[in-house]
Amino acid sequence: MGATVVIPSPEEISELDAAGIEAALVDIERSRRQVEAGLIDVLDQADRQRVWADDGHRGVRNWLIALTGVSPAEASRRCQLMRALRDLDELRDGLRSGEIGVCQARELARVHANPRIRRRLTGAERRLVGAARRRSFESFHAATTRWAATADRIGTARTHDHAHTNRRARVRVTPAGVTIGAHGATAQGAQMLEVFAAYVDAEFRSEWDAGRALHGDAMTADLLERTTSQREFDALHAIFLAATRQPANGAEPSVSVPTVNIIVDEQTWSDHLAHAGGAPHDTGPT
C-alpha cells in the first residue's frame, strides 16, 4: 500500500502558531487530493475487474454506495471522475501529486461527461489543467463553461432553443407577498438585464440625490434608506409601471430598446447553417 496520511490531533493543532496552522491546512488539503486520487484508482480497478458483480450489484456505482455508504450523488461524482481520469492523463497526475484540487478535477470531469466534446477536451487538457493550477475555482469554472459552450456548438444552440421554446413568466400574489419568476433565452435576457440595470441605477441615483439634499457632503452609502435588494425590487416595480406610463417617484430612466449583437466566427456560422440543412455561400477566396 501507499504512504500513510498523518493528521495532527486537535491538541497538536492548538499549539501551532498562525504560520503553522496555514502550513497544516495546505498539507492536509494536498493529502486529501492524493487520497481522492487513490480512491478513484481503487474504484477504477474495481470497475475494470467487475468486482461489483461478485456481490450482485448492477455496476460500480451501486457497489460503491453499498460498501461505503456515500450518497448517490457523491457516488455519481466519483464515477464521473473515474471515467474522466481514464482519458485525461495530466489531470490524473495533477490530482495524484496534490497539485490539482478535487473541485477542479470534478469540474473537468463534468465537462468530460459531455460526449460531443470529449475528444476535443483531450486536445485542450494541458491548457485547462494549467488554468486549474493557477486560477481560483470561480474563475476556472467560468473558463471551463466558456470553453465547453464554444466546443459544443450544437449543444449550446439546443440549450438556447430549449430555453426559448420553454420561456415562461409568472407573477403570483398571495397574502404573504408577491413572487415573480421567469425563464427564457439569453438574447431576450440580455435586453431585459440592460433595462433592469438602468432602472436599478435610476433608483440608486434618485435616493442618493435625495440624501445629498438632506445631508449635503456628509452623505454616505450608510445613510441610504433602502438596501440593494429593496432598490432592485422597486426598480422592477418601476418597469411594470413604466408600461402604463406611470413612472414611480420620477425615477424612470431614459432607456431605448437595447441592441444585442450575436457574434459568431465563420466556422460556427457554417456549422449552424449546415445543421439547418443549408450550405454556406461560396464567396471565393478572401
BALOBA-1460 file (C-alpha; in Angstrom, 3 decimals):
// residues 286
<rec num="1" residu="m" x="0.000" y="0.000" z="0.000"/>
<rec num="2" residu="g" x="0.990" y="3.654" z="-0.356"/>
<rec num="3" residu="a" x="2.105" y="6.201" z="2.193"/>
<rec num="4" residu="t" x="0.136" y="6.794" z="5.370"/>
<rec num="5" residu="v" x="-1.507" y="10.186" z="5.787"/>
<rec num="6" residu="v" x="-0.703" y="11.738" z="9.169"/>
<rec num="7" residu="i" x="-3.372" y="14.094" z="10.512"/>
<rec num="8" residu="p" x="-2.396" y="16.205" z="13.551"/>
<rec num="9" residu="s" x="-4.628" y="15.907" z="16.592"/>
<rec num="10" residu="p" x="-6.738" y="18.847" z="17.823"/>
<rec num="11" residu="e" x="-4.270" y="19.241" z="20.698"/>
<rec num="12" residu="e" x="-1.317" y="19.428" z="18.305"/>
<rec num="13" residu="i" x="-3.126" y="21.949" z="16.110"/>
<rec num="14" residu="s" x="-3.968" y="24.135" z="19.105"/>
<rec num="15" residu="e" x="-0.248" y="24.510" z="19.837"/>
<rec num="16" residu="l" x="0.573" y="25.821" z="16.355"/>
<rec num="17" residu="d" x="1.111" y="29.480" z="15.570"/>
<rec num="18" residu="a" x="-0.551" y="31.185" z="12.582"/>
<rec num="19" residu="a" x="2.139" y="30.068" z="10.142"/>
<rec num="20" residu="g" x="1.941" y="26.512" z="11.453"/>
<rec num="21" residu="i" x="-1.843" y="26.427" z="11.078"/>
<rec num="22" residu="e" x="-1.573" y="27.658" z="7.494"/>
<rec num="23" residu="a" x="1.056" y="25.017" z="6.727"/>
<rec num="24" residu="a" x="-1.098" y="22.299" z="8.295"/>
<rec num="25" residu="l" x="-4.083" y="23.357" z="6.202"/>
<rec num="26" residu="v" x="-2.065" y="23.254" z="2.974"/>
<rec num="27" residu="d" x="-0.531" y="19.873" z="3.847"/>
<rec num="28" residu="i" x="-3.857" y="18.280" z="4.745"/>
<rec num="29" residu="e" x="-5.513" y="19.672" z="1.618"/>
<rec num="30" residu="r" x="-2.739" y="18.197" z="-0.523"/>
<rec num="31" residu="s" x="-3.161" y="14.854" z="1.254"/>
<rec num="32" residu="r" x="-6.912" y="14.997" z="0.680"/>
<rec num="33" residu="r" x="-6.335" y="15.405" z="-3.050"/>
<rec num="34" residu="q" x="-3.957" y="12.453" z="-3.081"/>
<rec num="35" residu="v" x="-6.437" y="10.364" z="-1.116"/>
<rec num="36" residu="e" x="-9.117" y="11.238" z="-3.672"/>
<rec num="37" residu="a" x="-6.802" y="10.105" z="-6.463"/>
<rec num="38" residu="g" x="-6.118" y="6.840" z="-4.646"/>
<rec num="39" residu="l" x="-9.814" y="6.292" z="-4.062"/>
<rec num="40" residu="i" x="-10.504" y="6.795" z="-7.771"/>
<rec num="41" residu="d" x="-7.688" y="4.361" z="-8.659"/>
<rec num="42" residu="v" x="-9.309" y="1.715" z="-6.458"/>
<rec num="43" residu="l" x="-12.707" y="2.446" z="-7.959"/>
<rec num="44" residu="d" x="-11.270" y="2.202" z="-11.463"/>
<rec num="45" residu="q" x="-9.772" y="-1.227" z="-10.829"/>
<rec num="46" residu="a" x="-12.968" y="-2.423" z="-9.194"/>
<rec num="47" residu="d" x="-14.821" y="-1.417" z="-12.333"/>
<rec num="48" residu="r" x="-12.301" y="-2.911" z="-14.748"/>
<rec num="49" residu="q" x="-12.250" y="-6.228" z="-12.843"/>
<rec num="50" residu="r" x="-16.016" y="-6.163" z="-12.339"/>
<rec num="51" residu="v" x="-15.577" y="-6.661" z="-8.605"/>
<rec num="52" residu="w" x="-19.049" y="-5.228" z="-8.151"/>
<rec num="53" residu="a" x="-20.570" y="-8.202" z="-9.963"/>
<rec num="54" residu="d" x="-19.370" y="-10.604" z="-7.247"/>
<rec num="55" residu="d" x="-21.871" y="-9.084" z="-4.821"/>
<rec num="56" residu="g" x="-24.691" y="-8.998" z="-7.335"/>
<rec num="57" residu="h" x="-24.580" y="-5.255" z="-7.981"/>
<rec num="58" residu="r" x="-25.543" y="-3.778" z="-11.338"/>
<rec num="59" residu="g" x="-22.492" y="-1.542" z="-11.562"/>
<rec num="60" residu="v" x="-19.605" y="0.043" z="-9.734"/>
<rec num="61" residu="r" x="-21.724" y="2.985" z="-8.572"/>
<rec num="62" residu="n" x="-24.175" y="0.800" z="-6.658"/>
<rec num="63" residu="w" x="-21.288" y="-1.263" z="-5.300"/>
<rec num="64" residu="l" x="-19.619" y="1.925" z="-4.024"/>
<rec num="65" residu="i" x="-22.809" y="3.090" z="-2.323"/>
<rec num="66" residu="a" x="-23.362" y="-0.269" z="-0.634"/>
<rec num="67" residu="l" x="-19.774" y="-0.625" z="0.544"/>
<rec num="68" residu="t" x="-19.076" y="2.915" z="1.768"/>
<rec num="69" residu="g" x="-22.480" y="4.442" z="2.474"/>
<rec num="70" residu="v" x="-21.835" y="7.560" z="0.375"/>
<rec num="71" residu="s" x="-24.809" y="9.364" z="-1.124"/>
<rec num="72" residu="p" x="-25.931" y="8.508" z="-4.667"/>
<rec num="73" residu="a" x="-24.893" y="11.998" z="-5.782"/>
<rec num="74" residu="e" x="-21.391" y="11.589" z="-4.338"/>
<rec num="75" residu="a" x="-21.077" y="8.140" z="-5.904"/>
<rec num="76" residu="s" x="-22.038" y="9.595" z="-9.282"/>
<rec num="77" residu="r" x="-19.413" y="12.332" z="-8.965"/>
<rec num="78" residu="r" x="-16.705" y="9.794" z="-8.135"/>
<rec num="79" residu="c" x="-17.661" y="7.560" z="-11.051"/>
<rec num="80" residu="q" x="-17.714" y="10.560" z="-13.374"/>
<rec num="81" residu="l" x="-14.200" y="11.485" z="-12.246"/>
<rec num="82" residu="m" x="-13.097" y="7.865" z="-12.652"/>
<rec num="83" residu="r" x="-14.155" y="7.883" z="-16.306"/>
<rec num="84" residu="a" x="-12.520" y="11.260" z="-16.937"/>
<rec num="85" residu="l" x="-9.167" y="10.216" z="-15.460"/>
<rec num="86" residu="r" x="-9.032" y="7.311" z="-17.889"/>
<rec num="87" residu="d" x="-8.703" y="9.839" z="-20.731"/>
<rec num="88" residu="l" x="-7.056" y="12.831" z="-19.053"/>
<rec num="89" residu="d" x="-3.519" y="11.855" z="-18.080"/>
<rec num="90" residu="e" x="-2.339" y="15.298" z="-16.951"/>
<rec num="91" residu="l" x="-5.376" y="15.732" z="-14.738"/>
<rec num="92" residu="r" x="-4.807" y="12.307" z="-13.187"/>
<rec num="93" residu="d" x="-1.142" y="13.086" z="-12.487"/>
<rec num="94" residu="g" x="-2.012" y="16.509" z="-11.060"/>
<rec num="95" residu="l" x="-4.555" y="15.029" z="-8.679"/>
<rec num="96" residu="r" x="-2.178" y="12.258" z="-7.591"/>
<rec num="97" residu="s" x="0.572" y="14.778" z="-6.828"/>
<rec num="98" residu="g" x="-1.843" y="17.011" z="-4.942"/>
<rec num="99" residu="e" x="-1.321" y="19.930" z="-7.336"/>
<rec num="100" residu="i" x="-4.905" y="19.880" z="-8.639"/>
<rec num="101" residu="g" x="-7.840" y="20.311" z="-6.278"/>
<rec num="102" residu="v" x="-10.703" y="17.850" z="-6.035"/>
<rec num="103" residu="c" x="-13.188" y="20.564" z="-7.008"/>
<rec num="104" residu="q" x="-11.183" y="21.448" z="-10.117"/>
<rec num="105" residu="a" x="-10.797" y="17.787" z="-11.078"/>
<rec num="106" residu="r" x="-14.520" y="17.221" z="-10.755"/>
<rec num="107" residu="e" x="-15.195" y="20.330" z="-12.822"/>
<rec num="108" residu="l" x="-13.169" y="18.906" z="-15.708"/>
<rec num="109" residu="a" x="-14.885" y="15.556" z="-15.206"/>
<rec num="110" residu="r" x="-18.220" y="17.334" z="-15.622"/>
<rec num="111" residu="v" x="-17.056" y="18.733" z="-18.954"/>
<rec num="112" residu="h" x="-15.664" y="15.320" z="-19.964"/>
<rec num="113" residu="a" x="-19.087" y="13.773" z="-19.370"/>
<rec num="114" residu="n" x="-20.400" y="15.528" z="-22.497"/>
<rec num="115" residu="p" x="-19.715" y="13.001" z="-25.294"/>
<rec num="116" residu="r" x="-19.933" y="15.672" z="-28.005"/>
<rec num="117" residu="i" x="-16.818" y="17.467" z="-26.762"/>
<rec num="118" residu="r" x="-14.905" y="14.657" z="-25.061"/>
<rec num="119" residu="r" x="-12.412" y="14.219" z="-27.874"/>
<rec num="120" residu="r" x="-11.787" y="17.958" z="-28.120"/>
<rec num="121" residu="l" x="-11.236" y="18.093" z="-24.356"/>
<rec num="122" residu="t" x="-8.257" y="15.764" z="-24.580"/>
<rec num="123" residu="g" x="-6.676" y="18.229" z="-27.004"/>
<rec num="124" residu="a" x="-7.303" y="21.163" z="-24.667"/>
<rec num="125" residu="e" x="-6.382" y="19.282" z="-21.489"/>
<rec num="126" residu="r" x="-2.972" y="20.894" z="-20.949"/>
<rec num="127" residu="r" x="-4.373" y="24.430" z="-21.161"/>
<rec num="128" residu="l" x="-7.339" y="23.695" z="-18.904"/>
<rec num="129" residu="v" x="-5.258" y="21.811" z="-16.340"/>
<rec num="130" residu="g" x="-2.868" y="24.760" z="-16.296"/>
<rec num="131" residu="a" x="-5.821" y="27.041" z="-15.578"/>
<rec num="132" residu="a" x="-6.896" y="24.702" z="-12.773"/>
<rec num="133" residu="r" x="-3.499" y="25.156" z="-11.120"/>
<rec num="134" residu="r" x="-3.387" y="28.951" z="-11.431"/>
<rec num="135" residu="r" x="-6.916" y="30.248" z="-11.072"/>
<rec num="136" residu="s" x="-9.463" y="30.411" z="-8.300"/>
<rec num="137" residu="f" x="-12.248" y="27.869" z="-8.644"/>
<rec num="138" residu="e" x="-14.774" y="30.533" z="-9.664"/>
<rec num="139" residu="s" x="-12.513" y="31.792" z="-12.437"/>
<rec num="140" residu="f" x="-11.694" y="28.247" z="-13.522"/>
<rec num="141" residu="h" x="-15.379" y="27.290" z="-13.610"/>
<rec num="142" residu="a" x="-16.128" y="30.316" z="-15.794"/>
<rec num="143" residu="a" x="-13.281" y="29.347" z="-18.137"/>
<rec num="144" residu="t" x="-14.410" y="25.730" z="-18.499"/>
<rec num="145" residu="t" x="-18.012" y="26.811" z="-19.033"/>
<rec num="146" residu="r" x="-16.974" y="29.183" z="-21.827"/>
<rec num="147" residu="w" x="-14.749" y="26.536" z="-23.380"/>
<rec num="148" residu="a" x="-17.494" y="23.911" z="-23.274"/>
<rec num="149" residu="a" x="-20.046" y="26.285" z="-24.816"/>
<rec num="150" residu="t" x="-17.647" y="27.080" z="-27.656"/>
<rec num="151" residu="a" x="-16.689" y="23.446" z="-28.204"/>
<rec num="152" residu="d" x="-20.271" y="22.186" z="-28.117"/>
<rec num="153" residu="r" x="-21.889" y="24.481" z="-30.679"/>
<rec num="154" residu="i" x="-24.801" y="22.144" z="-31.334"/>
<rec num="155" residu="g" x="-25.454" y="21.602" z="-27.635"/>
<rec num="156" residu="t" x="-25.323" y="25.326" z="-26.942"/>
<rec num="157" residu="a" x="-27.776" y="26.001" z="-29.762"/>
<rec num="158" residu="r" x="-30.103" y="23.311" z="-28.440"/>
<rec num="159" residu="t" x="-29.913" y="24.781" z="-24.953"/>
<rec num="160" residu="h" x="-30.803" y="28.225" z="-26.291"/>
<rec num="161" residu="d" x="-33.626" y="26.829" z="-28.429"/>
<rec num="162" residu="h" x="-34.961" y="24.842" z="-25.482"/>
<rec num="163" residu="a" x="-34.890" y="27.913" z="-23.250"/>
<rec num="164" residu="h" x="-36.693" y="29.949" z="-25.910"/>
<rec num="165" residu="t" x="-39.291" y="27.271" z="-26.596"/>
<rec num="166" residu="n" x="-39.986" y="26.832" z="-22.881"/>
<rec num="167" residu="r" x="-39.911" y="30.534" z="-21.990"/>
<rec num="168" residu="r" x="-42.298" y="31.417" z="-19.215"/>
<rec num="169" residu="a" x="-43.090" y="34.106" z="-16.697"/>
<rec num="170" residu="r" x="-45.340" y="34.220" z="-13.685"/>
<rec num="171" residu="v" x="-46.486" y="36.786" z="-11.179"/>
<rec num="172" residu="r" x="-48.172" y="35.336" z="-8.134"/>
<rec num="173" residu="v" x="-49.712" y="37.459" z="-5.392"/>
<rec num="174" residu="t" x="-50.631" y="35.927" z="-2.039"/>
<rec num="175" residu="p" x="-51.359" y="37.382" z="1.396"/>
<rec num="176" residu="a" x="-47.680" y="36.761" z="2.184"/>
<rec num="177" residu="g" x="-46.429" y="38.862" z="-0.731"/>
<rec num="178" residu="v" x="-45.687" y="38.738" z="-4.436"/>
<rec num="179" residu="t" x="-43.427" y="36.215" z="-6.164"/>
<rec num="180" residu="i" x="-42.127" y="36.833" z="-9.671"/>
<rec num="181" residu="g" x="-40.291" y="34.266" z="-11.741"/>
<rec num="182" residu="a" x="-39.263" y="33.987" z="-15.373"/>
<rec num="183" residu="h" x="-37.112" y="31.843" z="-17.630"/>
<rec num="184" residu="g" x="-36.174" y="32.370" z="-21.251"/>
<rec num="185" residu="a" x="-33.437" y="32.624" z="-23.847"/>
<rec num="186" residu="t" x="-30.210" y="34.549" z="-23.470"/>
<rec num="187" residu="a" x="-30.871" y="37.117" z="-26.211"/>
<rec num="188" residu="q" x="-34.069" y="38.346" z="-24.601"/>
<rec num="189" residu="g" x="-32.415" y="38.081" z="-21.216"/>
<rec num="190" residu="a" x="-29.593" y="40.387" z="-22.290"/>
<rec num="191" residu="q" x="-32.124" y="43.058" z="-23.257"/>
<rec num="192" residu="m" x="-34.049" y="42.614" z="-20.039"/>
<rec num="193" residu="l" x="-30.882" y="42.776" z="-17.949"/>
<rec num="194" residu="e" x="-29.805" y="46.058" z="-19.534"/>
<rec num="195" residu="v" x="-33.199" y="47.642" z="-18.890"/>
<rec num="196" residu="f" x="-33.289" y="46.289" z="-15.341"/>
<rec num="197" residu="a" x="-29.781" y="47.567" z="-14.601"/>
<rec num="198" residu="a" x="-30.729" y="51.025" z="-15.875"/>
<rec num="199" residu="y" x="-33.770" y="51.142" z="-13.603"/>
<rec num="200" residu="v" x="-31.759" y="49.928" z="-10.608"/>
<rec num="201" residu="d" x="-29.237" y="52.674" z="-11.278"/>
<rec num="202" residu="a" x="-32.057" y="55.218" z="-11.524"/>
<rec num="203" residu="e" x="-33.409" y="54.092" z="-8.147"/>
<rec num="204" residu="f" x="-29.961" y="54.487" z="-6.610"/>
<rec num="205" residu="r" x="-29.374" y="57.929" z="-8.139"/>
<rec num="206" residu="s" x="-32.801" y="59.130" z="-7.045"/>
<rec num="207" residu="e" x="-32.196" y="58.028" z="-3.445"/>
<rec num="208" residu="w" x="-28.628" y="59.344" z="-3.426"/>
<rec num="209" residu="d" x="-29.701" y="62.754" z="-4.716"/>
<rec num="210" residu="a" x="-32.405" y="62.941" z="-2.047"/>
<rec num="211" residu="g" x="-29.821" y="62.049" z="0.585"/>
<rec num="212" residu="r" x="-27.395" y="64.683" z="-0.673"/>
<rec num="213" residu="a" x="-30.150" y="67.276" z="-0.479"/>
<rec num="214" residu="l" x="-30.734" y="66.301" z="3.156"/>
<rec num="215" residu="h" x="-27.195" y="65.596" z="4.413"/>
<rec num="216" residu="g" x="-25.028" y="67.554" z="1.997"/>
<rec num="217" residu="d" x="-21.388" y="66.474" z="1.763"/>
<rec num="218" residu="a" x="-21.898" y="64.212" z="4.794"/>
<rec num="219" residu="m" x="-23.982" y="61.827" z="2.659"/>
<rec num="220" residu="t" x="-22.610" y="58.272" z="2.604"/>
<rec num="221" residu="a" x="-23.877" y="54.869" z="1.499"/>
<rec num="222" residu="d" x="-24.677" y="54.061" z="5.132"/>
<rec num="223" residu="l" x="-27.341" y="56.791" z="5.087"/>
<rec num="224" residu="l" x="-29.280" y="55.269" z="2.205"/>
<rec num="225" residu="e" x="-32.718" y="54.212" z="3.407"/>
<rec num="226" residu="r" x="-33.056" y="51.161" z="1.170"/>
<rec num="227" residu="t" x="-30.888" y="48.104" z="0.732"/>
<rec num="228" residu="t" x="-29.653" y="46.996" z="-2.674"/>
<rec num="229" residu="s" x="-32.284" y="44.254" z="-2.747"/>
<rec num="230" residu="q" x="-35.031" y="46.727" z="-1.932"/>
<rec num="231" residu="r" x="-33.919" y="49.063" z="-4.713"/>
<rec num="232" residu="e" x="-33.853" y="46.149" z="-7.143"/>
<rec num="233" residu="f" x="-37.438" y="45.241" z="-6.287"/>
<rec num="234" residu="d" x="-38.513" y="48.869" z="-6.588"/>
<rec num="235" residu="a" x="-36.768" y="49.034" z="-9.960"/>
<rec num="236" residu="l" x="-38.739" y="46.028" z="-11.170"/>
<rec num="237" residu="h" x="-41.935" y="47.658" z="-9.933"/>
<rec num="238" residu="a" x="-40.983" y="50.824" z="-11.809"/>
<rec num="239" residu="i" x="-40.531" y="48.825" z="-15.019"/>
<rec num="240" residu="f" x="-44.062" y="47.477" z="-14.674"/>
<rec num="241" residu="l" x="-45.420" y="50.951" z="-14.008"/>
<rec num="242" residu="a" x="-43.498" y="52.350" z="-16.967"/>
<rec num="243" residu="a" x="-45.526" y="50.050" z="-19.201"/>
<rec num="244" residu="t" x="-48.593" y="52.059" z="-18.142"/>
<rec num="245" residu="r" x="-46.606" y="55.318" z="-18.492"/>
<rec num="246" residu="q" x="-46.854" y="55.955" z="-14.756"/>
<rec num="247" residu="p" x="-43.234" y="56.221" z="-13.564"/>
<rec num="248" residu="a" x="-42.688" y="55.738" z="-9.853"/>
<rec num="249" residu="n" x="-41.040" y="58.535" z="-7.841"/>
<rec num="250" residu="g" x="-39.962" y="60.306" z="-11.004"/>
<rec num="251" residu="a" x="-37.125" y="57.794" z="-11.247"/>
<rec num="252" residu="e" x="-37.863" y="56.417" z="-14.703"/>
<rec num="253" residu="p" x="-34.671" y="56.474" z="-16.774"/>
<rec num="254" residu="s" x="-34.483" y="57.231" z="-20.448"/>
<rec num="255" residu="v" x="-33.820" y="53.800" z="-21.932"/>
<rec num="256" residu="s" x="-34.003" y="52.850" z="-25.583"/>
<rec num="257" residu="v" x="-34.546" y="49.265" z="-26.661"/>
<rec num="258" residu="p" x="-31.125" y="47.623" z="-26.172"/>
<rec num="259" residu="t" x="-29.392" y="46.215" z="-29.225"/>
<rec num="260" residu="v" x="-27.996" y="42.718" z="-28.704"/>
<rec num="261" residu="n" x="-25.231" y="41.738" z="-31.114"/>
<rec num="262" residu="i" x="-24.834" y="37.978" z="-31.514"/>
<rec num="263" residu="i" x="-21.297" y="37.392" z="-32.790"/>
<rec num="264" residu="v" x="-20.099" y="34.070" z="-34.202"/>
<rec num="265" residu="d" x="-16.993" y="33.040" z="-36.072"/>
<rec num="266" residu="e" x="-17.084" y="31.700" z="-39.619"/>
<rec num="267" residu="q" x="-16.783" y="28.069" z="-38.543"/>
<rec num="268" residu="t" x="-19.674" y="28.375" z="-36.089"/>
<rec num="269" residu="w" x="-21.831" y="30.043" z="-38.746"/>
<rec num="270" residu="s" x="-21.017" y="27.278" z="-41.232"/>
<rec num="271" residu="d" x="-21.780" y="24.576" z="-38.668"/>
<rec num="272" residu="h" x="-25.166" y="26.056" z="-37.804"/>
<rec num="273" residu="l" x="-26.047" y="26.591" z="-41.462"/>
<rec num="274" residu="a" x="-25.145" y="23.020" z="-42.333"/>
<rec num="275" residu="h" x="-27.086" y="21.746" z="-39.315"/>
<rec num="276" residu="a" x="-30.137" y="23.672" z="-40.569"/>
<rec num="277" residu="g" x="-29.920" y="21.898" z="-43.911"/>
<rec num="278" residu="g" x="-28.281" y="24.678" z="-45.900"/>
<rec num="279" residu="a" x="-24.771" y="25.379" z="-47.024"/>
<rec num="280" residu="p" x="-22.545" y="28.424" z="-46.684"/>
<rec num="281" residu="h" x="-22.496" y="30.625" z="-49.766"/>
<rec num="282" residu="d" x="-19.148" y="30.409" z="-51.531"/>
<rec num="283" residu="t" x="-17.898" y="33.958" z="-51.865"/>
<rec num="284" residu="g" x="-14.493" y="32.901" z="-53.169"/>
<rec num="285" residu="p" x="-11.123" y="33.445" z="-51.523"/>
<rec num="286" residu="t" x="-10.867" y="36.290" z="-49.009"/>
